[in-house]
Amino acid sequence: MHIHHVVPGVILTVLGGFGAVASGRHGFGSAAFAVVFGVGAGLVLDEFALILHLDDVYWTEEGRKSVEVVVLTAALVGLMLSGFSPFGVNDMSQDELKDRGSVISTVLVNFLFALGVLLKGKTRMAIFSVVVPFVGIIGLVRLARPGSPWARRLYRRRPRARAKAILRAYHHDRRWAGPRRRLEDLIGGKPDPDPALDAGRR
């Protein structure tokens, strides 16, 4: 039996989570359980593509999703450690934080920004906008990705906007696909070549 990383990862995540809740917020115990939880979460994220596809796709093209999720998680953790709180709550004063209505309205508005960016087909930008709301404003102002729910509904009778969105997506993907692929290869290694493609070349 081949035991994948996700199995000990789930066990460590559960132990770390329950231990952190039981040990309180301060002291050696909470710090130790936080480390256990982090190790478990790392092992689970390492097998994200396997969980998503329910198949051992680690060294294939589909396995790149694990690398993308790990890089995205590391970036979000870095933002949190830098002092950013979800939905812009960190930008509020102590008086505003005491006012429950101000907190709820701020979270709701920033959540709607993130949801709008997600509907525009910009998944990564939507995730980052949860932590940095200004990113959501940029995503809302810019054109939606072709094929997104926003584009299918609102660009259906706007051929110029649809064509502009397709052209912008093409240039964006052409500019960033290469560097992103090299970074993913550096972190997770190059995927195995597709046997079907190799057979076609022969």
C-alpha positions in Angstrom: 0.0 0.0 0.0 1.4 3.4 -1.0 0.5 6.0 1.6 0.4 9.5 0.2 1.4 12.7 2.0 -2.2 13.6 2.5 -2.9 10.8 5.0 -0.3 11.9 7.7 -1.2 15.4 6.7 -4.8 15.0 7.6 -3.8 13.3 10.9 -1.4 16.1 11.9 -3.9 18.8 10.9 -6.6 17.3 13.1 -4.2 16.8 16.0 -2.8 20.3 15.6 -6.2 21.9 15.3 -7.7 20.2 18.3 -4.6 20.7 20.3 -4.4 24.4 19.6 -8.0 24.9 20.6 -7.5 22.9 23.8 -4.3 24.5 24.9 -5.4 28.2 24.6 -3.8 31.1 22.7 -0.5 31.4 24.6 2.3 29.2 25.9 4.5 26.5 24.6 1.7 24.1 23.9 -0.2 26.4 21.6 3.0 27.1 19.6 3.9 23.4 19.4 0.4 22.5 18.1 0.5 25.4 15.6 3.7 23.9 14.2 2.0 20.5 14.0 -1.0 22.0 12.2 1.3 23.8 9.8 3.2 20.7 8.9 0.0 18.8 8.4 -1.5 21.5 6.2 1.7 21.6 4.1 1.4 17.8 3.5 -2.2 18.1 2.5 -1.6 21.0 0.2 1.3 19.1 -1.4 -1.3 16.5 -2.5 -4.0 19.0 -3.5 -4.0 17.8 -7.2 -4.4 14.2 -6.1 -7.4 15.1 -3.9 -8.9 17.2 -6.6 -8.6 14.6 -9.4 -8.8 11.5 -7.1 -5.8 10.1 -9.1 -2.1 10.1 -8.7 -1.3 13.0 -11.0 1.7 14.4 -9.0 4.2 14.3 -11.9 1.7 15.2 -14.6 0.5 18.5 -16.0 -2.5 18.3 -13.6 -0.2 18.0 -10.7 0.8 21.7 -11.2 -2.3 22.6 -9.3 -0.6 21.5 -6.1 2.3 23.9 -6.8 -0.1 26.7 -7.5 -2.0 26.2 -4.3 1.2 26.0 -2.2 2.6 29.2 -3.7 -0.8 31.0 -3.3 -1.1 29.8 0.4 2.5 30.9 1.1 1.7 34.4 -0.3 -1.4 34.7 1.8 0.4 33.6 4.9 3.0 36.2 4.2 0.4 38.9 3.9 -1.2 37.7 7.2 2.2 37.8 9.0 2.7 41.3 7.6 -0.3 42.5 9.5 -3.1 42.2 6.9 -6.5 41.0 8.1 -9.2 39.6 5.9 -11.7 42.1 4.3 -9.8 45.2 5.4 -10.6 45.0 9.1 -7.0 46.0 9.9 -7.6 49.4 8.4 -10.2 50.3 11.0 -9.7 52.3 14.1 -10.4 51.0 17.6 -13.6 53.1 17.7 -14.8 51.6 14.4 -13.9 48.1 15.6 -16.1 48.6 18.6 -19.0 49.5 16.4 -20.4 46.2 15.2 -22.3 47.9 12.3 -19.1 49.4 10.9 -17.3 46.0 11.0 -20.2 44.2 9.4 -20.6 46.8 6.6 -16.8 46.8 5.9 -16.6 43.0 5.7 -19.8 42.9 3.5 -18.6 45.5 1.0 -15.1 43.9 0.7 -16.7 40.5 0.4 -18.8 41.8 -2.5 -15.7 43.2 -4.2 -14.0 39.8 -3.9 -17.2 38.0 -5.2 -17.3 40.4 -8.2 -13.7 39.7 -9.1 -14.4 36.0 -8.8 -17.4 36.3 -11.2 -15.0 38.1 -13.6 -12.9 34.9 -13.8 -9.9 36.2 -11.8 -9.6 33.6 -9.1 -6.1 34.5 -7.8 -7.0 38.2 -7.7 -10.2 37.4 -5.9 -8.4 35.4 -3.2 -5.8 38.2 -2.7 -8.6 40.8 -2.5 -10.0 39.1 0.6 -6.8 40.1 2.4 -6.0 43.3 0.4 -9.3 44.9 -0.6 -7.6 47.4 -2.9 -6.8 44.5 -5.2 -10.5 43.8 -5.5 -11.2 47.4 -6.7 -8.5 46.9 -9.5 -10.1 43.6 -10.5 -13.6 45.1 -10.7 -12.4 48.1 -12.9 -10.6 45.9 -15.4 -12.3 43.7 -18.0 -13.5 40.2 -17.2 -11.8 37.1 -18.5 -13.5 35.6 -21.5 -15.7 32.6 -20.5 -16.3 34.0 -17.0 -19.9 34.3 -15.7 -19.5 38.1 -15.9 -18.4 38.0 -19.6 -21.0 35.5 -20.6 -23.8 37.6 -19.1 -22.7 41.2 -19.7 -20.6 41.0 -22.8 -23.0 38.9 -24.8 -24.4 42.0 -26.7 -21.2 44.0 -26.5 -18.9 42.6 -29.2 -16.3 45.3 -28.7 -16.0 44.6 -25.0 -15.9 40.8 -25.7 -13.2 41.2 -28.3 -11.1 43.5 -26.1 -11.4 41.0 -23.2 -10.2 38.1 -25.4 -7.3 40.2 -26.7 -6.3 41.3 -23.2 -6.5 37.8 -21.8 -4.3 36.5 -24.7 -1.6 39.1 -24.1 -1.7 38.6 -20.3 -1.4 34.8 -20.6 1.4 35.1 -23.2 3.3 37.5 -21.0 3.0 35.6 -17.7 2.6 31.9 -18.7 6.3 31.4 -19.3 7.7 32.9 -16.1 4.9 31.2 -14.0 5.7 27.9 -15.6 9.5 28.3 -14.9 8.7 29.1 -11.3 6.5 26.1 -10.9 9.1 23.9 -12.5 11.7 25.3 -10.1 9.5 24.6 -7.1 7.8 21.3 -8.0 9.9 19.9 -10.9 8.9 19.5 -14.5 5.9 17.2 -15.2 6.3 14.0 -17.0 5.7 14.2 -20.8 2.3 13.2 -22.0 2.5 9.7 -23.6 -0.2 10.6 -26.1 1.7 13.6 -27.3 4.9 11.6 -27.6 3.1 9.0 -29.6 1.7 11.7 -31.9 5.1 13.1 -32.5 6.5 9.7 -33.5 
